Amino acid sequence: MNPTDAIIELVVPGYVGETTHLKVHRGVLCKSSKFFQNAVKPEWTHQEERVINLPEDLADTVISYVKWLYCDKLAISQVLPPDALTPEKKTEEKDKIYVLLAQAYVFGEKMMDVKYKNLVMKVIYGLVGVFRKSMGSESVRILYDGTPSGSPLRRFIAENIAHKAWDDSEKGAGWMRFFEECPKDALTDGMRAMVKVRPIKADSLSEVYSYLEKE
């Protein structure tokens, strides 16, 4: 970081109609984001006002990104929920973390910052193992709304469904509820991935009588 570098101001929506202003050194802002590299204009070097408006992005998401730019650490809580919580509450707390990570990944997509996206991908991948729980329907919806069809994280979600999904309807919160609430495109991708990994069986259907209605 060059202390004499120009300062760029990011303007993002705050809370209750307020506006948040973030001041970032130009070199830091542009070090890995193609979006900011294209947005920062050369003629700004000798101008006092250097402002980039991000009206569609959450303040917390942008602040986390800026902290990462300066500290090279992802500023998102990754703490396991306390054991004292009920299973339903634990699931809820884990889903909140996945939502923050989904928002971070989508912001990285928008900023065209592959380095940031890869970091978030690594964190999500690790948490799926630590949490012993996959991403919930809300975080998956955020990702499908904010990423293209060829997104590596979409592929991870689909392959996770293909390899790990099972009938856990008796638990109340799990895969069966996820299927009811997640985006249709995610279900389609998951089904395609499942067909690819499923072993070929000659005939595993039930007897025809199980499909007949009582007369």
C-alpha positions as CSV (number, residue, x, y, z in Angstrom):
1,M,0.0,0.0,0.0
2,N,1.3,3.4,-1.0
3,P,0.4,6.0,1.6
4,T,0.4,8.7,-1.1
5,D,-2.0,6.8,-3.2
6,A,-5.3,8.4,-4.2
7,I,-8.3,7.7,-2.0
8,I,-11.5,6.3,-3.6
9,E,-14.8,6.7,-1.9
10,L,-17.3,3.8,-2.1
11,V,-20.9,4.8,-1.4
12,V,-23.2,2.0,-0.4
13,P,-26.7,1.8,1.2
14,G,-26.6,1.7,5.0
15,Y,-29.4,1.0,7.5
16,V,-32.8,2.7,7.6
17,G,-32.2,4.8,4.5
18,E,-28.8,5.9,5.5
19,T,-25.7,5.9,3.3
20,T,-22.3,4.4,4.2
21,H,-19.1,6.0,2.8
22,L,-16.0,3.8,2.7
23,K,-12.6,5.3,1.8
24,V,-10.1,3.0,0.2
25,H,-6.6,3.5,-1.3
26,R,-6.8,3.2,-5.1
27,G,-4.0,0.6,-5.3
28,V,-5.6,-1.6,-2.7
29,L,-9.1,-1.3,-4.3
30,C,-7.7,-2.3,-7.7
31,K,-5.2,-5.0,-6.8
32,S,-7.4,-8.0,-7.7
33,S,-10.8,-6.6,-8.9
34,K,-11.2,-6.2,-12.7
35,F,-14.4,-4.2,-11.9
36,F,-12.6,-1.6,-9.9
37,Q,-9.6,-1.6,-12.3
38,N,-12.0,-0.7,-15.1
39,A,-14.1,1.7,-12.9
40,V,-11.2,3.8,-11.6
41,K,-10.5,6.5,-14.2
42,P,-6.9,7.7,-15.0
43,E,-8.1,11.3,-14.9
44,W,-9.1,11.0,-11.3
45,T,-5.4,11.3,-10.3
46,H,-5.6,15.1,-10.1
47,Q,-9.2,15.4,-9.0
48,E,-10.5,15.7,-5.5
49,E,-13.8,13.8,-5.9
50,R,-13.3,10.2,-6.7
51,V,-16.5,8.3,-5.9
52,I,-17.9,4.9,-7.0
53,N,-21.6,4.3,-6.1
54,L,-22.6,0.7,-5.3
55,P,-26.4,1.2,-4.7
56,E,-27.3,-2.5,-5.0
57,D,-24.8,-3.9,-2.5
58,L,-25.1,-4.4,1.2
59,A,-22.9,-2.2,3.4
60,D,-21.7,-5.2,5.5
61,T,-20.8,-7.2,2.4
62,V,-18.7,-4.3,1.0
63,I,-17.1,-3.6,4.4
64,S,-16.1,-7.3,4.7
65,Y,-14.5,-7.1,1.2
66,V,-12.6,-3.9,2.0
67,K,-11.3,-5.4,5.3
68,W,-10.1,-8.4,3.3
69,L,-8.3,-6.1,0.8
70,Y,-6.3,-4.5,3.6
71,C,-5.9,-7.5,6.0
72,D,-6.0,-10.5,3.7
73,K,-8.5,-12.1,6.1
74,L,-12.1,-12.9,5.5
75,A,-14.1,-10.8,8.0
76,I,-17.0,-13.2,8.5
77,S,-17.7,-15.2,11.6
78,Q,-17.0,-18.9,11.2
79,V,-17.7,-20.0,14.8
80,L,-19.6,-23.2,15.5
81,P,-22.9,-22.7,17.3
82,P,-22.8,-23.6,21.0
83,D,-23.7,-27.2,21.9
84,A,-26.4,-25.9,24.2
85,L,-28.6,-24.9,21.3
86,T,-31.3,-27.1,20.0
87,P,-30.6,-28.9,16.6
88,E,-33.1,-26.5,14.9
89,K,-31.4,-23.5,16.4
90,K,-28.0,-24.8,15.4
91,T,-29.2,-25.3,11.9
92,E,-30.5,-21.7,11.8
93,E,-27.2,-20.3,13.1
94,K,-25.2,-22.2,10.5
95,D,-27.5,-21.1,7.7
96,K,-26.9,-17.4,8.8
97,I,-23.1,-17.9,8.2
98,Y,-23.7,-19.6,4.8
99,V,-25.9,-16.6,3.8
100,L,-23.1,-14.2,4.7
101,L,-20.6,-16.3,2.6
102,A,-23.1,-16.5,-0.3
103,Q,-23.4,-12.7,-0.3
104,A,-19.6,-12.4,-0.2
105,Y,-19.2,-14.8,-3.1
106,V,-21.8,-13.0,-5.2
107,F,-20.1,-9.7,-4.5
108,G,-16.8,-11.2,-5.6
109,E,-18.5,-12.3,-8.8
110,K,-19.8,-8.8,-9.4
111,M,-16.4,-7.2,-8.7
112,M,-14.8,-9.8,-11.0
113,D,-12.3,-10.7,-8.2
114,V,-11.3,-14.3,-8.7
115,K,-8.9,-14.3,-5.7
116,Y,-11.7,-13.3,-3.4
117,K,-14.2,-15.8,-4.8
118,N,-11.6,-18.6,-4.4
119,L,-11.1,-17.7,-0.8
120,V,-14.8,-17.7,0.0
121,M,-15.1,-21.0,-1.9
122,K,-12.4,-22.5,0.3
123,V,-14.2,-21.3,3.5
124,I,-17.6,-22.7,2.3
125,Y,-15.9,-26.0,1.4
126,G,-14.3,-26.3,4.8
127,L,-17.5,-25.4,6.7
128,V,-19.6,-28.0,5.0
129,G,-17.2,-30.6,6.5
130,V,-17.0,-28.9,9.9
131,F,-20.7,-28.1,10.2
132,R,-21.7,-31.4,8.8
133,K,-24.4,-29.5,7.1
134,S,-24.7,-28.2,3.5
135,M,-25.7,-24.8,2.4
136,G,-29.4,-24.0,3.1
137,S,-32.0,-22.9,0.6
138,E,-31.6,-19.1,1.3
139,S,-27.9,-19.1,0.7
140,V,-28.3,-21.2,-2.5
141,R,-31.0,-18.9,-3.7
142,I,-28.6,-15.9,-3.2
143,L,-25.9,-17.7,-5.2
144,Y,-28.2,-18.7,-8.0
145,D,-29.5,-15.1,-8.3
146,G,-26.0,-13.7,-8.4
147,T,-23.8,-16.2,-10.4
148,P,-23.7,-17.4,-14.0
149,S,-24.6,-21.0,-15.0
150,G,-21.0,-22.1,-15.1
151,S,-20.2,-20.9,-11.6
152,P,-17.8,-23.3,-9.7
153,L,-19.8,-22.8,-6.5
154,R,-23.0,-23.8,-8.3
155,R,-21.2,-27.0,-9.4
156,F,-20.1,-27.6,-5.8
157,I,-23.7,-27.3,-4.6
158,A,-24.9,-29.7,-7.3
159,E,-22.2,-32.3,-6.6
160,N,-22.9,-32.0,-2.8
161,I,-26.5,-32.8,-3.5
162,A,-25.5,-35.8,-5.7
163,H,-23.1,-37.3,-3.2
164,K,-24.7,-36.4,0.2
165,A,-28.5,-36.0,-0.1
166,W,-30.6,-38.6,1.8
167,D,-34.1,-39.0,3.1
168,D,-33.9,-37.2,6.5
169,S,-37.6,-36.2,6.6
170,E,-37.9,-37.5,10.2
171,K,-35.4,-34.9,11.4
172,G,-37.6,-32.0,10.4
173,A,-34.8,-29.8,9.1
174,G,-32.5,-31.1,6.4
175,W,-32.4,-32.3,2.8
176,M,-36.1,-32.9,2.3
177,R,-37.0,-29.4,3.5
178,F,-34.1,-28.0,1.4
179,F,-35.7,-29.6,-1.7
180,E,-39.0,-27.9,-1.0
181,E,-37.5,-24.5,-0.7
182,C,-34.4,-24.2,-3.0
183,P,-34.5,-22.7,-6.5
184,K,-35.6,-24.9,-9.4
185,D,-32.3,-24.5,-11.2
186,A,-30.4,-25.8,-8.2
187,L,-32.6,-28.9,-8.2
188,T,-32.1,-29.4,-11.9
189,D,-28.3,-29.1,-11.5
190,G,-28.4,-31.5,-8.5
191,M,-30.4,-34.1,-10.5
192,R,-27.9,-33.9,-13.4
193,A,-25.0,-34.4,-11.1
194,M,-26.7,-37.2,-9.3
195,V,-27.3,-39.1,-12.6
196,K,-23.6,-38.8,-13.4
197,V,-22.4,-40.3,-10.1
198,R,-25.2,-42.9,-9.6
199,P,-24.2,-46.5,-10.4
200,I,-26.0,-48.1,-13.2
201,K,-28.5,-50.7,-12.0
202,A,-30.3,-53.2,-14.2
203,D,-33.7,-53.0,-12.4
204,S,-34.2,-51.5,-9.0
205,L,-37.8,-50.5,-9.3
206,S,-40.4,-51.8,-6.9
207,E,-42.9,-54.4,-8.0
208,V,-45.7,-53.0,-10.2
209,Y,-48.3,-53.7,-7.4
210,S,-46.8,-50.9,-5.3
211,Y,-47.9,-48.4,-7.9
212,L,-51.5,-49.5,-8.1
213,E,-54.3,-47.7,-6.4
214,K,-56.9,-49.6,-4.3
215,E,-60.0,-50.4,-6.3
